[in-house]
Amino acid sequence: MKKLLLSCLAVCLLSSLSAKKPVCLYLIGDETMADVSMIDGESESAIGWGQVFPTYVTSDLRVENHAVAGASTKSYVEDGHWAVVLDRAKRGSIVLIQLALNDIEPDDAAHYATIDVMEDHLTTMIAEAKKKGLTVVLLTPVSRYFFQSGTFYHRLGGYPEGIRRVAQRYEVPMVDVEKMTAAKWEALGEEGARKMFVEGSDVKLTSEGALTVGGLVARELQELNVKAIAKYLKTANGTIYTQPWKDAE
């Protein structure tokens, strides 16, 4: 009887371990990251790199894309999107935060934030995430498409540098997406880089652009070797992931 009981306990333990839910990766960002269903008016052609990011990770990592088209650090917090993530995330989860693309326009009161205010919002998000036991990785925004006479120009002002300061100040891992994508667009040239973006937009990505950015992010995360996420990463291109996290409950 004792042996039978021990065997049953062992089976239950193994079943419990095998049924353990995968670690969750939460993606926080703007239209360059958002699920296609969240990008208004561009459902036929625009796609965020967050939607294809499961291409670059193993099935042991569950990806929830909470990016919102048009979001800034200000609107993401004030509109309650950040609160949703905090409520859902369990200790040990990973959060990638890529905001500030839409903080930059002073005429847009709902989204505009000065660099100092942006830094304050990111600081608050980092503190709240760490308090809950989450691993935070900051990302600078995807570089906008902007060429003049064949020459590429950066169009994000001092915001990426503000994010770099926050990452350094609070010793948070950072993926410099702005720097990597700017180098990529410049290397591709005006015509080649145009294929990365939806026609007429300097921020919304095509599927080719999304896979390109997702691959750059995955490779840089491997290089950073962030313990919480490194073991789940792979960098071979695959098919586009099209199932929103809300449908995967």
Buried (B, 14 or more C-beta within 10 A) or exposed (E): EEEEEEEEEEEEEEEEEEEEEEBBBBBBBBBBBBBBBBBEEBEEBBBBBBBBBBBBBEEEBBBBBBBBBBBBBBBBBEBEBBEEBBEEBEEEBBBBBBBBBBBBEEEBEEBBBBBEBBBBBBBEBBEBBBEBEBBBBBBBBBBBBBBEEEEBEEBBEEBBEBBBBBBEEBEBBBBBBBBBBBBBBBEBEBEEBBEBBBEEBEBBBBBEBBBBBBBBBBBBBBEBEBEBBEEBBEBEEEEBBEEBBEEEE
